[in-house]
Amino acid sequence: MTTSQGDALRRLWPVWGLDIDGLRTLDLGELFGDGQKRSDKPVVLEIGFGMGEATARMAAADPDTGILAVDVHTPGQGNLLGLAERNGLTNVRVANGDAIILLREMLPPSSLDGLRVYFPDPWPKPRHHKRRLIQPDFLTLAAPSLKPGAILHCATDWEPYAEQMLEVLTAHPDFENTQPDGGYAPRPDFRPHTRFEGQGLRKGHVVHDLLFRRVTRPGATDAHSGATAPEA
């Protein structure tokens, strides 16, 4: 960790930081408020942000959307907080810990307007595929926290993982592909190129984006509340 990253972490964590402890349900309006007034911003959850450069650019381009960025990489947390301060980005909150606990125990139903998973660890060895994040169980866990119509946006430069993502997302009843042909999506303008993406492209990898919409099934049971979901 650099001196500037450590300084940003020390000064700004009490203001914009969040420890994922599973002990409370978050009020996102309060979390993104200014201490005096609640925020009514839509909130997008980003899982895994590296050093935070792309996150900061997306926050700057869309100040009316809150980004709850989760990672366990301490230098990256400090870097993103520093970027937010230098660029006057008040719509970023940085969370430290396990995103699974955040989704399962701390987010209210239908509280998120989007979920972003950019270049997660591909775990390329077959015996490690079970560690990949985008799996049916993860989608079932994440779905209740997403509002109907919210977009789950994944990106990867690892072809076999892209194929798995497309397969499990297509098969999951809580999501539908935004692409009429049922395939990959063009990279949307709002997603900047990331450091990991650049590394993959230099190796000759092909980057795939997947954009799936949260749908609500008639009679489905909300995993958080036990309530039955209305027809979308």
VEXDREN-2710 file (C-alpha; in Angstrom, 1 decimal):
% VEXDREN-2710
k/r/px/py/pz
1/MET/0.0/0.0/0.0
2/THR/1.3/3.4/-0.9
3/THR/1.5/6.3/1.6
4/SER/-1.3/8.1/-0.3
5/GLN/-3.5/5.0/-0.3
6/GLY/-3.0/4.5/3.4
7/ASP/-3.7/8.1/4.1
8/ALA/-7.0/8.0/2.1
9/LEU/-8.1/4.8/3.8
10/ARG/-7.4/6.3/7.3
11/ARG/-9.2/9.6/6.6
12/LEU/-12.0/8.6/4.4
13/TRP/-13.1/5.1/5.6
14/PRO/-15.1/6.6/8.5
15/VAL/-17.0/8.7/5.9
16/TRP/-17.3/6.5/2.8
17/GLY/-16.3/3.1/4.1
18/LEU/-18.4/0.1/5.2
19/ASP/-17.4/-3.1/6.9
20/ILE/-19.5/-6.1/5.8
21/ASP/-20.3/-7.8/9.1
22/GLY/-23.7/-9.3/8.5
23/LEU/-25.0/-7.8/11.7
24/ARG/-27.5/-5.3/10.3
25/THR/-29.7/-4.4/7.3
26/LEU/-28.4/-1.5/5.3
27/ASP/-30.4/1.6/4.6
28/LEU/-29.0/2.6/1.3
29/GLY/-30.7/6.0/1.4
30/GLU/-28.9/6.7/4.6
31/LEU/-25.6/5.2/3.4
32/PHE/-25.5/7.5/0.3
33/GLY/-26.9/10.5/2.2
34/ASP/-24.8/13.4/3.3
35/GLY/-25.4/12.9/7.1
36/GLN/-28.3/15.3/7.1
37/LYS/-30.5/14.2/4.2
38/ARG/-31.2/10.7/2.9
39/SER/-30.3/10.0/-0.7
40/ASP/-32.9/8.9/-3.3
41/LYS/-30.2/7.9/-5.8
42/PRO/-30.5/4.5/-7.5
43/VAL/-27.7/2.2/-6.3
44/VAL/-25.6/-0.3/-8.2
45/LEU/-23.5/-2.9/-6.5
46/GLU/-20.1/-3.6/-8.0
47/ILE/-18.3/-6.8/-6.9
48/GLY/-14.6/-6.6/-7.3
49/PHE/-13.2/-3.3/-8.4
50/GLY/-9.4/-3.8/-8.4
51/MET/-7.7/-0.4/-8.0
52/GLY/-10.9/1.4/-8.6
53/GLU/-10.0/3.4/-11.7
54/ALA/-13.0/2.2/-13.8
55/THR/-15.3/2.5/-10.8
56/ALA/-14.3/6.2/-10.3
57/ARG/-14.8/6.9/-14.0
58/MET/-18.3/5.4/-14.0
59/ALA/-19.1/7.4/-10.9
60/ALA/-17.9/10.6/-12.5
61/ALA/-19.9/10.0/-15.7
62/ASP/-23.1/9.2/-13.8
63/PRO/-23.2/11.3/-10.5
64/ASP/-26.9/10.6/-10.1
65/THR/-26.3/6.9/-9.4
66/GLY/-24.7/5.5/-6.3
67/ILE/-22.0/2.8/-6.6
68/LEU/-21.5/0.5/-3.7
69/ALA/-18.1/-1.1/-4.5
70/VAL/-17.0/-4.2/-2.7
71/ASP/-13.5/-5.7/-2.6
72/VAL/-11.1/-7.1/0.0
73/HIS/-8.0/-5.6/-1.6
74/THR/-6.9/-2.9/0.9
75/PRO/-4.6/-0.9/-1.5
76/GLY/-7.5/-0.8/-4.0
77/GLN/-9.9/0.4/-1.3
78/GLY/-7.5/3.3/-0.4
79/ASN/-6.9/4.1/-4.1
80/LEU/-10.6/4.3/-4.9
81/LEU/-11.3/6.5/-1.8
82/GLY/-8.5/8.8/-2.9
83/LEU/-9.8/9.0/-6.5
84/ALA/-13.3/9.8/-5.1
85/GLU/-11.9/12.6/-3.0
86/ARG/-9.7/14.1/-5.7
87/ASN/-12.5/14.0/-8.2
88/GLY/-15.3/15.2/-5.9
89/LEU/-17.2/11.9/-6.2
90/THR/-19.8/11.8/-3.4
91/ASN/-21.7/8.9/-5.0
92/VAL/-19.2/6.1/-4.2
93/ARG/-19.2/3.9/-1.1
94/VAL/-16.5/1.3/-0.5
95/ALA/-17.3/-1.9/1.3
96/ASN/-14.8/-4.4/2.7
97/GLY/-15.6/-8.0/3.1
98/ASP/-17.6/-10.9/1.5
99/ALA/-20.2/-9.8/-1.1
100/ILE/-22.1/-13.1/-0.4
101/ILE/-22.7/-12.0/3.2
102/LEU/-23.7/-8.5/2.0
103/LEU/-26.3/-9.9/-0.4
104/ARG/-27.5/-12.6/2.0
105/GLU/-27.7/-10.7/5.2
106/MET/-27.4/-6.9/4.7
107/LEU/-29.3/-5.8/1.6
108/PRO/-33.1/-5.3/1.7
109/PRO/-35.2/-6.9/-1.0
110/SER/-35.5/-4.9/-4.3
111/SER/-32.9/-2.4/-3.1
112/LEU/-30.4/-2.5/-6.0
113/ASP/-30.9/-1.0/-9.5
114/GLY/-28.0/-3.0/-10.9
115/LEU/-25.2/-5.5/-10.2
116/ARG/-21.8/-5.3/-11.9
117/VAL/-19.2/-8.1/-11.9
118/TYR/-16.3/-7.2/-14.1
119/PHE/-13.4/-9.6/-14.8
120/PRO/-13.9/-11.9/-11.8
121/ASP/-11.2/-14.6/-11.1
122/PRO/-11.8/-17.2/-13.9
123/TRP/-10.4/-20.0/-11.8
124/PRO/-9.2/-21.7/-15.1
125/LYS/-8.3/-25.1/-13.7
126/PRO/-11.2/-27.5/-13.9
127/ARG/-11.0/-28.6/-10.3
128/HIS/-11.4/-24.9/-9.3
129/HIS/-14.4/-24.1/-11.5
130/LYS/-16.7/-24.5/-8.4
131/ARG/-15.0/-21.4/-7.0
132/ARG/-16.2/-19.2/-9.8
133/LEU/-18.6/-16.5/-8.7
134/ILE/-21.2/-16.7/-11.4
135/GLN/-23.0/-19.9/-10.5
136/PRO/-26.7/-20.8/-10.2
137/ASP/-26.7/-20.5/-6.4
138/PHE/-25.1/-17.0/-6.6
139/LEU/-27.8/-15.8/-9.0
140/THR/-30.5/-17.2/-6.8
141/LEU/-29.0/-15.3/-3.8
142/ALA/-28.5/-12.0/-5.7
143/ALA/-31.9/-11.9/-7.5
144/PRO/-34.1/-10.8/-4.5
145/SER/-31.9/-7.7/-3.8
146/LEU/-32.4/-6.6/-7.4
147/LYS/-35.4/-4.5/-8.5
148/PRO/-37.4/-5.9/-11.3
149/GLY/-35.8/-4.6/-14.5
150/ALA/-32.4/-4.2/-12.8
151/ILE/-29.4/-5.2/-15.0
152/LEU/-26.8/-7.7/-14.1
153/HIS/-23.7/-6.9/-16.1
154/CYS/-20.8/-9.3/-16.3
155/ALA/-17.6/-9.0/-18.3
156/THR/-14.8/-11.5/-18.7
157/ASP/-11.8/-12.1/-21.1
158/TRP/-11.7/-15.8/-20.3
159/GLU/-13.7/-17.6/-23.0
160/PRO/-14.7/-20.7/-21.1
161/TYR/-15.9/-18.6/-18.2
162/ALA/-17.9/-16.4/-20.6
163/GLU/-19.5/-19.5/-22.0
164/GLN/-20.4/-20.7/-18.5
165/MET/-21.8/-17.3/-17.6
166/LEU/-24.0/-17.3/-20.6
167/GLU/-25.2/-20.8/-19.9
168/VAL/-26.1/-20.3/-16.3
169/LEU/-27.7/-16.9/-16.8
170/THR/-29.8/-18.1/-19.7
171/ALA/-31.0/-21.1/-17.7
172/HIS/-31.9/-19.1/-14.5
173/PRO/-35.6/-18.2/-14.3
174/ASP/-34.9/-14.8/-12.5
175/PHE/-33.0/-13.3/-15.4
176/GLU/-33.5/-12.8/-19.1
177/ASN/-31.0/-11.8/-21.8
178/THR/-31.2/-8.2/-23.0
179/GLN/-29.9/-9.4/-26.4
180/PRO/-32.6/-10.6/-28.8
181/ASP/-30.3/-13.2/-30.2
182/GLY/-29.6/-14.6/-26.8
183/GLY/-25.9/-14.0/-27.0
184/TYR/-23.2/-11.7/-25.7
185/ALA/-23.8/-7.9/-25.7
186/PRO/-21.6/-5.2/-27.2
187/ARG/-19.5/-3.4/-24.5
188/PRO/-21.8/-0.5/-23.3
189/ASP/-20.4/3.0/-23.4
190/PHE/-20.7/3.3/-19.7
191/ARG/-18.2/0.5/-18.9
192/PRO/-14.7/1.9/-19.4
193/HIS/-11.8/-0.4/-20.2
194/THR/-10.3/-1.8/-17.0
195/ARG/-6.7/-2.7/-16.2
196/PHE/-7.5/-6.4/-16.2
197/GLU/-9.2/-6.0/-19.5
198/GLY/-6.1/-4.4/-21.0
199/GLN/-3.9/-7.2/-19.7
200/GLY/-6.2/-9.7/-21.4
201/LEU/-6.4/-7.9/-24.7
202/ARG/-2.6/-7.7/-24.8
203/LYS/-2.6/-11.5/-24.5
204/GLY/-5.0/-11.8/-27.4
205/HIS/-8.1/-12.6/-25.3
206/VAL/-11.6/-11.7/-26.4
207/VAL/-13.7/-9.7/-24.0
208/HIS/-17.3/-10.7/-23.6
209/ASP/-20.0/-8.6/-21.9
210/LEU/-23.3/-10.1/-20.7
211/LEU/-26.3/-8.0/-19.8
212/PHE/-29.2/-9.8/-18.2
213/ARG/-32.4/-8.2/-16.8
214/ARG/-33.9/-9.2/-13.5
215/VAL/-37.4/-10.6/-14.0
216/THR/-40.1/-11.5/-11.4
217/ARG/-41.8/-14.8/-11.7
218/PRO/-45.5/-15.1/-10.7
219/GLY/-45.7/-16.9/-7.3
220/ALA/-42.0/-16.8/-6.7
221/THR/-40.9/-16.6/-3.0
222/ASP/-38.6/-13.8/-2.0
223/ALA/-35.5/-15.4/-0.4
224/HIS/-35.1/-12.5/2.0
225/SER/-38.6/-11.9/3.3
226/GLY/-40.5/-15.0/2.4
227/ALA/-43.1/-12.9/0.6
228/THR/-44.6/-14.0/-2.7
229/ALA/-43.6/-11.8/-5.6
230/PRO/-46.2/-10.2/-7.8
231/GLU/-46.3/-10.8/-11.5
232/ALA/-44.0/-8.5/-13.4
END
